[in-house]
Amino acid sequence: MHASFQCSRHRLQVYTRIDQPQTALEQYSQAASRQEGQIDMLLGQARVYDALNDLEQGVKLYKQVLHLYNFASVNSSV
C-alpha cells in the first residue's frame, strides 16, 4: 500500500476515534476524491455516517463499496 494512503487512512481513523465525525467526513471526502475508487475511504465514510445515525447516507456509501468490490472482483477473475 502506498505510504501517503496509509497516512491518510490512519489520520482519518484518529478523527473518528476522538469523536470528531464532521472533520472525519470532510477528510474522507477529500481523500476519496484524490484516491478515487479506494474502497477503504468510502467504507470509512459509510461507517461515520452510520455512527451518526444518518442511515440514508451510510447505505448509499455501503452500496458504492459493494459495487466497487464486485467490479474489482470481476476484473481480477478475467
N, C-alpha and C positions, 0 to 999 in steps of 0.2 A: 504494500500500500504506500502511496506517496506520502512523504513527511508532512507537507502542508495540509493534506487531507486529514491525517491523524491529529494534527494540532487543532484544526477546526473542529473536528468531532469531539475532542477532549474538552475544548473551551465551551462548546455548546452543552455538553453534559454537566459541566460545572454550573452554568447559568441555571439549568434545570434543577440541579440539586440544592442550590442556595435560594430557591424559591423566587426566582426572577423570570417567570414564564414569558412575559411580554418581551423582555430582552432576548430570551432564548428564541422566541418565534421570529423576531427581526433578524437575528443572526442566522438561524436556519434558512430563512428565506433568501438572504444574501448568499449564503454558501451554496444553496441549491441552484441559484441562478448562475453561479460561477462554475459549478460542477454538475451540470445537467445530467440527469439520468442516474445520479447517485441514490440508490435505494436507501442507504443509511440516513441521508439528510431528510428525505421525505418521511421515513419511518419515525425519525426523531420529532419532526413537526407534528405528525399524527398523534404521537404519544403525549406531547404537551397539550394539544387541543383536547385530547381525551381526559387528561388530568384536570383541565379547566371546565370539564363537562360541556364542551362545545362539540357535541356528538356529530352534528352535521359536517363540520369541517374535518373532524377526525376521520369519519367514514370516507369522505371524499378523498383524503390523502391515502388512507389504507387501500382504497380501490386503485389508486395510481400505483402504489407499491406493488400490488398484485399483478397489475397489467405489465409493469416493467419487469417483474420477476418472471412472469410467464413468457414475455418476449425474449428475455435473456436465455431462458431455458430452451426455447425452441431454436434459437440461433446457435446455441452451443451444441445441440444434438445434430445439427445439419452437417 
